[in-house]
């Protein structure tokens, strides 16, 4: 296989507010209409709630809130369902623009939720690492109190 083909990353190009980013195509499962969203009391910023998808509770993550610092302008009606080896998550606040094979960016992308970057129209955009994003979200969650504790 040629070196140029080895550098290409299958990715879903997404638009999150004014930010362009990418998700590894291998983690994107499907696009779905979002059923009722259950808000979670004391949830960390970025966790929009929980949705039941195919009988399974799935955390719904607002990418706009995490990557851009504010909630998506409209209520989520659709989600990008993704699955990694360790979790399944529904992403809202992003629009899928295309599925493409993108070249890895030579320079790192300064975004904690990105494992690396890919080139899109001559510039580097973050390649979102879902496990890293979810781990960071989990660390923001308030500590749970034991019943009867103070």
TORFITI-663957 format. One record per residue (C-alpha): x, y, z; residue in three letters. Coordinates in steps of 0.05 Angstrom, whole numbers, plus 32768, in hexadecimal, padded with zeros to 4 digits. Layout:
<rs>
XYZALA
...
</rs>
This chain:
<rs>
800080008000UNK
801B80457FEFUNK
802F80758026UNK
7FFB80A8800FUNK
7FC280758017UNK
7FDB8061805DUNK
7FD480AA8074UNK
7F8B80AF8062UNK
7F5880AC809AUNK
7F0F809A808CUNK
7EE980D180B1UNK
7EA580F180B9UNK
7EAE813C80B1UNK
7E81816180E2UNK
7E6E81AA80ECUNK
7E6781BF8135UNK
7E4F82088135UNK
7E88822B8110UNK
7EBB81F3811EUNK
7ECA81BD80ECUNK
7EE2817B8108UNK
7EE3813180F7UNK
7ECF80EF8116UNK
7EF280AE8103UNK
7EC0808D80D4UNK
7ECC804B80F8UNK
7EA780658136UNK
7E6B80838112UNK
7E3180518117UNK
7DF6807980FBUNK
7DCD80B980FAUNK
7D8B80B58120UNK
7D5080E08132UNK
7D5A80ED817CUNK
7D2180D181A6UNK
7D0F80F281E8UNK
7D4C810D820CUNK
7D4E81038258UNK
7D76813A827AUNK
7DA5812382B2UNK
7DA5814D82F2UNK
7DEA81698303UNK
7E06814F82C0UNK
7E48816E82AAUNK
7E4881A28273UNK
7E45817D8231UNK
7E1981438248UNK
7DD681568228UNK
7DB3811A8248UNK
7DA380D1823BUNK
7D7B80B38202UNK
7D60806D81F9UNK
7D79805281B6UNK
7D64800C81A3UNK
7D537FFE81ECUNK
7D9780148205UNK
7DA48053822EUNK
7DD8807D8209UNK
7DF980BD8222UNK
7DEB80F881F4UNK
7E26812781EEUNK
7E1F816F81D5UNK
7E5E817A81ABUNK
7E4E81C481A3UNK
7E5081CE81EEUNK
7E9181A781F5UNK
7EB781C181B9UNK
7E9B820881B3UNK
7E88821881FBUNK
7E3D822181F1UNK
7E0081F581E6UNK
7DE781E881A0UNK
7DB7821F8189UNK
7D7C81F08180UNK
7D6281B381A5UNK
7D818174818BUNK
7D54814E815BUNK
7D888120813DUNK
7DC880FF8155UNK
7E0680DE813AUNK
7E0A809B815EUNK
7E5180838168UNK
7E7080458186UNK
7EB68039819DUNK
7ED27FF981BCUNK
7EBD80128201UNK
7E7E803B81F8UNK
7E43805381CEUNK
7E32809C81CDUNK
7E0280CA81A6UNK
7E1E810D818FUNK
7DF3814B8185UNK
7E0581928172UNK
7E2A817A8133UNK
7E17817180EAUNK
7E39813C80C0UNK
7E52815F8082UNK
7E738125805DUNK
7E9780E28063UNK
7EDC80E48045UNK
7F2380CA8048UNK
7F4E81018065UNK
7F998107806CUNK
7FB6810B80B2UNK
7FCC815180C4UNK
8017815880CEUNK
800E81878109UNK
7FE98177814AUNK
7FA481978155UNK
7F9E81BB8198UNK
7F5C819E81B0UNK
7F59817081EDUNK
7F22814681CFUNK
7F4A8138818FUNK
7F7E81018188UNK
7F9B8121814AUNK
7F868149810EUNK
7F74813E80C5UNK
7F7B816C808AUNK
7F3B818A806EUNK
7F4081BA8034UNK
7F8981CA8044UNK
7F8281D5808FUNK
7F8581A980CDUNK
7F44819880F1UNK
7F3E816E8130UNK
7F318124812CUNK
7F0481198169UNK
7F1780DF8196UNK
7ED580C981B5UNK
7EF480A281EFUNK
7F1E80DF8202UNK
7EE1810D81FCUNK
7EB580DF8227UNK
7EED80D6825BUNK
7EF581228261UNK
7EA981288269UNK
7EA980F3829FUNK
7EDF811982C6UNK
7EB3815882C5UNK
7E7A813382E6UNK
7E6C8145832FUNK
7E8081128362UNK
7E4680E68378UNK
7E3280E983C1UNK
7E2480AB83E8UNK
7DDC80A88402UNK
7DDA80C68448UNK
7E1D80E7843EUNK
7E2A81318446UNK
</rs>
